[in-house]
Amino acid sequence: MLSLRIQACGSETNASSQHDLIPGTPLKVESKFFKGTLVLHLSDWTQEITNDTERPDQSSETPIRSDDPYFQENPERTFSISIHDAMFVGSGPEGALPIDDIWFGNVLHQPVRDRLPYGTSLVLKFAKAIDAAITYDVEADHPWAFSPLLATVNTLSVKFPMDSSDTTSSIDSLSVKEDTDLLAEIGAEPGMKAGQRRSFFAKDSNRKLMISPDKHRVSCDFYNSWISVSKTSSHLNLPIGLKFDLKRYWDLAPVQYVCRSKDASRTFFEITFVAKEQ
């Protein structure tokens, strides 16, 4: 049986800062280049309540299955990584950085070139169809797929920083609503809807726009309805008629969702799925 543990940290060079990321529970992450709150939502996740879990209305032996309010609001989704009130720090004046220097994607820690499933080419075409800016190398020793963050996330909100000492307690709606009007002040098109924003930032020239930690706080939601992850299984069920049991192609090496600079010299945050056989 597969056992899965999920951890998050603000820098790949600081493993001591890793914390368990419990689905449905906000986790504040801070590093030299990033400060924000991460929330992972998995519709099929189950978790045994321990003495450290604050669920006063249930017994300690009651399993929890997706009473996550995120899925009550979004029942069609199965997987989500959301970022809230995030500050990104670059190498420019006052920590400014171009939008093109914030990339988000996957890294596997073992090659899969010799066991790629039938239909992989269709999966890659599907990925390119829904994310025009994606780049990938599935033949690499550490296979990867990355996109510019502002071009790949489903919903994006950019706000002026607010005085708040604890964003984890103020997340009353876990769904991020599209709002990029503040970016119009630095040259983006005003009034963009989500699809328009993704198309806009899929163009290299539009990602030269600069954001800064003292003027912009980023919230976004990366979600879909075809990844299903539980403590004992993981499946990919694409709307093009392909379904994979990911465990068959995964040698239990860590799988990471990483947000980093384009040249990979700075890691903003990473979420690591660590699996083992029981």
VMD Tcl script that draws the C-alpha trace (Angstrom):
set ca {
  {0.00 0.00 0.00}
  {1.22 3.48 -0.85}
  {1.71 5.94 1.99}
  {2.06 9.62 1.10}
  {3.47 12.52 3.07}
  {3.41 16.13 1.87}
  {5.87 18.78 2.96}
  {6.45 22.42 2.06}
  {9.30 24.83 2.56}
  {10.49 28.18 1.32}
  {13.87 27.12 -0.04}
  {15.36 23.90 -1.39}
  {18.61 24.78 0.40}
  {16.95 24.88 3.80}
  {15.48 21.45 4.39}
  {15.24 22.16 8.12}
  {12.44 24.60 7.37}
  {10.21 21.89 5.90}
  {6.76 21.56 7.44}
  {4.01 19.03 6.90}
  {1.43 20.48 4.56}
  {-1.96 19.15 5.64}
  {-4.53 19.36 2.82}
  {-7.11 22.04 3.54}
  {-4.96 23.73 6.18}
  {-3.17 27.03 5.38}
  {0.59 26.99 5.94}
  {2.59 30.18 6.23}
  {5.93 29.91 4.39}
  {8.76 32.41 4.55}
  {12.24 32.53 3.05}
  {14.72 35.06 1.73}
  {12.84 35.38 -1.57}
  {9.23 34.58 -0.64}
  {6.64 35.18 2.04}
  {3.08 33.94 1.75}
  {0.51 31.31 2.66}
  {0.11 28.01 0.81}
  {-3.01 25.84 0.83}
  {-3.20 22.41 -0.81}
  {-6.64 20.94 -1.58}
  {-7.08 17.25 -2.45}
  {-10.64 16.05 -2.90}
  {-9.83 12.40 -2.14}
  {-7.53 12.98 0.80}
  {-8.26 11.19 4.06}
  {-6.53 11.79 7.33}
  {-6.67 10.18 10.72}
  {-7.30 12.68 13.49}
  {-4.60 12.77 16.14}
  {-4.43 14.48 19.49}
  {-2.69 17.39 17.76}
  {-5.56 17.88 15.32}
  {-8.13 20.37 16.54}
  {-11.47 18.77 15.71}
  {-13.42 19.08 18.98}
  {-16.67 18.00 17.35}
  {-15.35 14.56 16.30}
  {-13.75 11.61 18.05}
  {-10.05 10.90 17.64}
  {-10.78 7.80 15.57}
  {-13.01 9.43 12.99}
  {-11.53 9.60 9.47}
  {-11.93 12.87 7.60}
  {-12.88 12.83 3.95}
  {-13.02 16.08 2.11}
  {-15.11 18.20 4.35}
  {-12.73 20.85 3.01}
  {-15.00 23.85 2.29}
  {-13.01 24.49 -0.87}
  {-14.73 21.53 -2.55}
  {-18.13 22.58 -1.29}
  {-17.56 25.79 -3.20}
  {-15.88 24.05 -6.17}
  {-17.28 20.49 -6.41}
  {-15.99 19.91 -9.94}
  {-12.33 20.24 -8.91}
  {-10.11 17.51 -7.46}
  {-6.72 19.21 -6.97}
  {-5.62 22.72 -6.05}
  {-2.54 24.57 -4.90}
  {-3.40 28.10 -3.86}
  {-1.08 30.91 -2.84}
  {-2.31 33.79 -0.71}
  {-0.94 37.28 -0.09}
  {2.49 36.31 -1.43}
  {5.51 38.57 -1.65}
  {8.15 37.67 -4.26}
  {11.64 39.16 -3.91}
  {13.97 39.56 -6.86}
  {17.46 40.95 -7.42}
  {16.39 44.33 -8.78}
  {16.16 47.62 -6.90}
  {14.07 47.23 -3.74}
  {13.63 43.55 -4.58}
  {11.83 44.14 -7.87}
  {11.69 41.35 -10.45}
  {10.15 40.81 -13.88}
  {7.04 38.67 -14.10}
  {9.09 36.40 -16.37}
  {11.28 35.49 -13.39}
  {8.54 33.62 -11.47}
  {8.05 30.09 -12.82}
  {5.97 27.23 -11.45}
  {5.94 23.54 -12.26}
  {6.94 19.95 -11.51}
  {10.23 18.19 -10.96}
  {10.61 14.42 -10.62}
  {13.70 13.05 -8.91}
  {14.11 9.97 -11.09}
  {14.09 9.45 -14.85}
  {10.89 8.07 -16.39}
  {12.02 7.90 -20.01}
  {12.06 4.09 -20.02}
  {8.55 3.69 -18.62}
  {6.51 6.48 -20.13}
  {2.96 5.21 -20.69}
  {1.26 4.85 -24.02}
  {-0.43 8.15 -24.78}
  {2.29 10.39 -23.34}
  {2.48 12.40 -26.56}
  {-1.26 13.12 -26.31}
  {-0.84 14.20 -22.70}
  {1.90 16.65 -23.72}
  {-0.23 18.03 -26.55}
  {-3.10 18.45 -24.09}
  {-0.78 20.31 -21.68}
  {0.35 22.66 -24.44}
  {-3.24 23.29 -25.51}
  {-4.28 24.49 -22.06}
  {-0.98 26.23 -21.24}
  {0.68 27.80 -24.26}
  {3.76 28.90 -22.30}
  {4.64 25.50 -20.81}
  {8.09 24.03 -21.39}
  {9.15 20.51 -20.43}
  {11.67 17.71 -20.78}
  {10.28 14.28 -19.95}
  {13.46 12.59 -21.18}
  {15.72 14.29 -18.62}
  {17.31 12.51 -15.67}
  {15.11 14.75 -13.51}
  {12.01 15.24 -15.72}
  {10.42 18.66 -15.41}
  {7.64 20.89 -16.69}
  {7.48 24.63 -15.95}
  {5.44 27.68 -16.95}
  {5.48 31.35 -16.01}
  {3.37 31.51 -12.85}
  {1.14 34.37 -14.01}
  {0.46 32.58 -17.31}
  {-0.38 29.14 -15.91}
  {-2.52 29.69 -12.80}
  {-6.27 29.44 -13.27}
  {-7.11 32.51 -11.21}
  {-4.92 35.42 -10.15}
  {-5.34 38.40 -7.85}
  {-2.71 41.11 -7.39}
  {-3.32 43.61 -4.62}
  {-1.47 46.40 -2.87}
  {0.03 45.16 0.43}
  {-2.27 45.41 3.41}
  {-1.21 45.64 7.04}
  {-1.90 42.14 8.32}
  {0.20 40.17 10.77}
  {-1.40 36.77 10.12}
  {-2.78 35.92 6.69}
  {-3.57 32.35 7.70}
  {-6.41 33.49 9.94}
  {-7.86 35.88 7.36}
  {-8.37 33.43 4.49}
  {-12.14 33.28 4.65}
  {-12.61 32.32 1.00}
  {-10.12 29.76 -0.26}
  {-11.06 30.38 -3.89}
  {-9.03 33.19 -5.43}
  {-11.08 35.63 -7.51}
  {-9.53 37.05 -10.65}
  {-8.42 40.66 -10.16}
  {-5.42 42.01 -12.04}
  {-6.38 45.68 -12.31}
  {-3.31 46.73 -10.30}
  {-1.08 45.29 -13.02}
  {-2.53 47.82 -15.48}
  {-0.49 50.43 -13.60}
  {2.72 48.75 -14.77}
  {1.63 48.19 -18.37}
  {-0.70 45.19 -18.45}
  {-4.02 45.39 -20.23}
  {-6.77 46.67 -17.92}
  {-9.84 44.63 -17.06}
  {-8.46 41.26 -18.19}
  {-10.45 38.13 -17.44}
  {-8.59 34.93 -16.53}
  {-8.29 33.59 -20.08}
  {-7.17 36.97 -21.41}
  {-4.56 37.28 -18.66}
  {-3.16 33.82 -19.39}
  {-2.88 34.64 -23.11}
  {-1.33 38.03 -22.33}
  {1.42 36.61 -20.12}
  {2.03 33.66 -22.45}
  {3.88 36.20 -24.63}
  {7.52 36.71 -23.66}
  {7.43 40.47 -24.26}
  {4.56 40.97 -21.82}
  {6.43 39.23 -19.01}
  {9.08 41.97 -18.89}
  {6.74 43.98 -16.66}
  {8.21 44.45 -13.18}
  {6.57 43.78 -9.83}
  {8.02 44.59 -6.41}
  {7.48 43.26 -2.87}
  {6.51 46.66 -1.51}
  {3.76 47.24 -4.09}
  {2.33 43.87 -5.09}
  {0.88 40.92 -3.17}
  {0.04 37.91 -5.32}
  {-2.74 35.40 -4.67}
  {-3.48 32.64 -7.17}
  {-5.05 29.22 -7.57}
  {-3.66 26.40 -9.70}
  {-6.37 23.75 -9.94}
  {-7.80 21.02 -12.16}
  {-10.27 18.18 -12.17}
  {-8.08 15.38 -13.52}
  {-5.47 14.80 -10.80}
  {-6.71 12.65 -7.92}
  {-4.43 12.10 -4.92}
  {-5.16 10.24 -1.72}
  {-2.95 8.79 0.99}
  {-2.88 5.46 -0.85}
  {-3.23 6.22 -4.56}
  {-2.81 8.78 -7.32}
  {-4.52 8.91 -10.71}
  {-4.52 11.10 -13.80}
  {-7.89 11.16 -15.55}
  {-7.77 13.51 -18.53}
  {-10.85 14.79 -20.39}
  {-9.34 13.47 -23.65}
  {-10.18 9.89 -22.64}
  {-6.87 8.89 -21.05}
  {-6.55 7.58 -17.49}
  {-3.35 6.54 -15.71}
  {-2.61 4.94 -12.38}
  {0.43 7.08 -11.61}
  {1.81 4.58 -9.13}
  {2.66 2.26 -12.05}
  {5.09 4.83 -13.46}
  {6.39 6.30 -10.22}
  {9.32 4.70 -8.40}
  {8.36 6.50 -5.18}
  {11.05 9.14 -5.66}
  {9.98 12.58 -4.39}
  {7.73 14.61 -6.68}
  {7.87 18.36 -6.28}
  {5.80 21.36 -7.23}
  {8.33 24.17 -7.32}
  {8.06 27.94 -7.72}
  {11.44 29.35 -8.69}
  {13.27 31.91 -10.80}
  {13.56 31.29 -14.52}
  {17.24 30.37 -14.26}
  {16.56 28.18 -11.19}
  {19.01 30.19 -9.07}
  {16.32 31.16 -6.54}
  {13.61 28.97 -5.06}
  {10.53 30.79 -3.80}
  {8.82 27.72 -2.38}
  {8.39 24.02 -3.00}
  {5.83 21.36 -2.13}
  {7.17 17.81 -1.99}
  {5.14 14.61 -2.20}
  {7.09 11.82 -0.50}
  {5.78 8.27 -0.89}
  {6.74 4.90 0.51}
  {5.40 1.39 0.41}
  {3.85 0.02 3.61}
}
mol new
graphics top color blue
foreach p $ca { graphics top sphere $p radius 0.5 }
foreach p [lrange $ca 0 end-1] q [lrange $ca 1 end] { graphics top cylinder $p $q radius 0.2 }
display resetview
